Amino acid sequence: MTRTLTGRIVAVTGGAQGIGREIAAQLAAAGAWVAIGDRDVAAARATSHALRGRVEAFSLDVTDTASFQQFLAEVTDVLGPLDVLVNNAGVMWVGAFDTEPEAATERMLAVNLHGVIRGVRLVAPGMRARGSGHIVTVASAASKLSPPGESTYAATKHGVLGYLTGVREELRGAGVHLSVIMPGVVDTDLAAGTATGAAAQLQPGDVAAAVVKVLHRPRFEVTVPGYLDPLIRLVALLPRPLRDRILRAMVPDQVEAVRGSTTRDRYQARALTSTIDFTDRKDTDR
């Protein structure tokens, strides 16, 4: 059954730029009332003013429970009870596992994994009490694959998929839908300087379109592009030696992709501190 988005109240974390901005834009165009939550409040306000439709901006740090609670309270006061939460905020450090700074490890765990857990824990009980709601999490194809050079990032995305799989069963029959969007490499600063492997690079709008589609017709797992899921499942049935050869041809070696490159320096400098916003974005001056 196709569900209308007109008048539905949707919150998007990390919604000021990049994928989050495109999600907000497409949802607002579809008639939803959109609340953008972002640590970069100025950018969130600029986005809310630039987009057509009902779009409001709020401060949000997904790594802080009090901040998330205040965000949800303010959204409810301004727009009403939340119909949809889109967990979009995410960060990534790329490089050899034994050179990854501890601060980057902690930050990826805090944003990518605990930020999603926190959002679900704060939002899902109210949805269950009302008997309706939808939580969409923008994860990654790294939820099922583990590119060299993205080991911790992949671990957080595997964790997200595992967590939501369990919660989905706990919410079975409650009227609350969970969806996980798993895109390949997307053209944002988060992926700057990385390789795409066998798949073509995606645009933020491709991921946003998948979010809109799954809200119209709920599904739990969605890969972008769609052929990734059956391909991954097929390869998983093969003997390990053959599987390894195919995956090495399909999945990019990001250690090699970034070796000797300074392309990611600006992004990853922000990634090493919790005091500077480095959510998934495409800087306007690049």
C-alpha positions in Angstrom: 0.0 0.0 0.0 1.3 3.4 -0.9 1.5 5.9 2.0 1.1 9.6 1.4 3.7 12.0 2.8 1.5 15.0 2.7 1.4 16.6 6.2 3.6 13.9 7.8 6.1 15.3 10.3 9.6 14.1 9.5 12.9 14.8 11.4 16.2 14.4 9.5 19.4 14.2 11.5 22.5 15.7 9.8 20.1 17.5 7.5 21.9 20.7 6.8 24.0 19.5 3.8 24.8 16.6 1.6 22.5 13.6 1.7 20.5 15.1 4.5 19.7 18.2 2.6 18.6 16.2 -0.4 16.4 14.1 1.8 14.8 17.2 3.4 14.3 18.7 -0.1 12.6 15.7 -1.6 10.4 15.1 1.5 9.3 18.7 1.6 8.5 18.6 -2.1 6.4 15.5 -1.5 4.3 17.5 1.1 6.0 16.4 4.3 6.7 18.9 7.1 10.4 18.6 7.7 12.5 19.3 10.8 16.3 19.5 10.1 18.5 18.7 13.0 22.2 19.5 12.7 25.2 20.7 14.8 25.8 23.4 12.2 22.7 25.4 13.1 23.6 28.2 10.7 23.8 25.8 7.8 20.5 24.2 8.9 18.8 27.5 8.9 20.2 28.4 5.5 18.9 25.1 4.1 15.5 25.5 5.7 15.2 29.0 4.1 16.4 27.7 0.7 14.0 24.7 0.4 10.4 25.0 -0.7 7.7 23.7 1.6 7.5 23.5 5.4 11.1 23.1 6.6 12.3 24.1 10.1 15.8 24.1 11.5 16.9 22.9 14.9 20.1 22.3 16.8 21.0 18.7 17.3 24.1 16.7 18.4 23.2 13.0 17.9 26.0 12.0 20.3 24.3 13.8 23.3 21.1 12.5 24.8 20.0 15.8 26.2 20.5 17.5 22.9 18.5 14.8 21.1 15.7 15.0 23.7 15.5 18.8 23.4 15.5 18.5 19.6 12.5 16.1 19.7 10.7 18.3 22.2 11.2 21.4 20.1 10.0 19.6 16.9 6.9 18.4 18.7 6.2 22.0 20.0 6.6 23.5 16.5 5.3 20.8 14.2 3.6 18.2 16.3 4.3 14.5 17.1 6.9 12.9 14.9 5.7 10.5 12.2 9.1 9.7 10.8 12.7 9.9 12.0 15.5 9.7 9.4 18.8 8.8 11.0 21.1 10.3 8.5 24.1 11.8 10.4 27.3 9.9 9.8 31.1 10.3 9.7 34.0 8.3 8.2 37.7 8.1 8.6 39.6 6.2 5.9 43.0 4.6 6.1 44.9 1.6 7.3 43.4 0.1 10.5 46.6 0.5 12.5 47.0 4.2 11.7 43.5 5.2 12.6 43.5 7.7 15.4 41.7 6.8 18.6 39.6 10.0 18.3 38.4 8.9 14.9 37.4 5.5 16.2 35.5 7.0 19.1 33.8 9.5 16.9 32.5 7.0 14.3 31.2 4.8 17.1 29.5 7.8 18.8 27.8 9.2 15.6 27.2 6.3 13.3 26.2 3.6 15.8 25.3 5.1 19.2 23.7 8.1 17.5 21.3 5.7 15.7 20.7 3.7 18.8 19.9 6.9 20.7 17.5 8.1 18.1 15.6 4.8 18.0 15.4 4.5 21.7 14.1 8.0 22.1 11.6 7.9 19.3 10.3 4.4 18.9 8.5 4.1 22.2 6.2 7.0 21.4 5.5 5.7 18.0 4.7 2.3 19.5 2.3 4.0 22.0 0.5 5.8 19.1 0.5 2.6 17.0 2.2 4.2 14.0 5.5 5.6 12.8 8.5 4.9 10.6 12.3 5.1 11.4 14.6 5.2 8.3 18.3 4.9 8.9 20.8 5.9 6.2 23.5 3.2 6.6 25.8 2.0 3.9 26.6 -0.9 1.6 29.4 -1.3 4.2 26.6 -2.7 6.4 27.2 -5.9 4.4 30.6 -5.4 2.9 33.9 -4.3 4.5 36.2 -2.3 2.3 39.9 -2.3 3.3 40.5 1.2 4.8 37.0 1.5 6.2 37.1 -1.2 8.8 35.8 0.8 11.8 33.2 2.6 9.6 32.0 -0.8 8.3 31.9 -2.1 11.8 29.5 0.7 12.8 27.3 0.1 9.8 27.3 -3.7 10.5 26.3 -2.8 14.0 23.5 -0.5 12.8 22.0 -3.3 10.7 22.3 -5.8 13.5 20.7 -3.5 16.0 17.8 -2.6 13.8 17.2 -6.2 12.9 16.7 -7.0 16.6 14.6 -3.9 17.3 12.4 -4.6 14.3 11.4 -8.0 15.8 10.7 -6.3 19.1 8.4 -3.8 17.4 6.7 -6.5 15.2 2.9 -5.9 15.2 3.2 -2.4 16.8 2.6 -0.4 13.6 6.1 1.0 13.6 8.2 0.4 10.5 12.0 0.3 10.4 14.0 0.7 7.2 17.8 0.6 6.5 19.0 2.4 3.3 22.4 1.0 2.2 24.0 3.0 -0.6 27.3 2.6 -2.3 29.8 5.5 -2.5 28.0 8.8 -2.6 29.5 12.1 -3.9 29.9 14.0 -0.6 32.9 15.1 1.4 32.5 11.9 3.5 33.6 9.9 0.5 36.1 12.4 -0.9 39.1 10.7 -2.4 37.8 7.2 -2.1 37.3 4.7 -4.9 33.9 3.4 -6.0 34.8 -0.1 -6.9 32.6 -1.9 -9.5 29.6 0.4 -8.8 29.1 3.9 -10.2 29.3 6.8 -7.8 25.9 7.9 -6.5 24.6 11.4 -6.0 22.9 12.5 -2.8 19.6 12.7 -4.6 19.7 9.0 -5.4 19.8 8.2 -1.7 17.1 10.7 -1.0 14.8 9.2 -3.6 15.3 5.8 -1.9 14.2 7.3 1.4 11.1 8.8 -0.2 10.3 5.5 -1.9 10.6 3.5 1.2 8.3 5.9 3.1 5.7 5.4 0.4 6.1 1.6 0.4 7.9 0.4 3.6 10.6 -2.2 3.3 13.3 -3.2 5.9 16.5 -3.5 3.7 17.1 -1.2 0.7 20.3 -1.1 -1.3 21.2 1.7 -3.7 21.6 0.7 -6.5 19.0 -2.1 -6.1 21.1 -4.8 -7.8 23.6 -4.7 -4.9 21.5 -6.8 -2.6 20.9 -9.8 -4.8 24.5 -9.6 -6.0 25.8 -9.7 -2.4 23.5 -12.6 -1.5 24.6 -14.5 -4.6 28.3 -14.0 -3.9 27.8 -15.1 -0.3 26.8 -18.6 -1.5 30.1 -19.2 -3.3 33.1 -21.0 -1.8 35.3 -18.7 0.2 38.3 -18.6 -2.2 36.0 -17.7 -5.2 34.0 -15.3 -3.0 37.2 -13.5 -2.0 38.4 -13.1 -5.6 35.0 -11.6 -6.7 34.8 -9.3 -3.7 38.3 -8.0 -4.3 37.2 -7.1 -7.8 34.0 -5.5 -6.7 34.9 -3.8 -3.4 37.4 -0.9 -3.6 40.7 -1.0 -1.5 40.4 2.3 0.2 43.8 2.0 1.7 45.3 2.1 -1.8 42.8 4.8 -2.9 43.9 7.3 -0.3 47.6 6.4 -0.1 49.7 9.5 -0.6 46.6 11.7 -1.2 45.7 14.9 0.6 42.2 15.0 -0.7 40.6 13.9 2.6 42.8 16.0 4.9 40.3 18.8 5.4 37.4 16.5 6.1 39.4 14.1 8.4 40.8 17.0 10.4 37.2 17.8 11.4 36.7 14.1 11.9 39.2 14.0 14.8 37.3 16.3 17.1 33.9 16.3 18.6 33.8 20.1 18.9 33.7 20.7 15.1 30.9 19.5 12.9 31.9 17.0 10.2 28.7 15.4 9.2 28.2 14.1 5.7 28.4 17.2 3.5 29.4 18.6 0.1 31.2 21.9 0.8 30.0 24.7 -1.5 33.6 26.1 -1.9 35.0 22.9 -3.4 
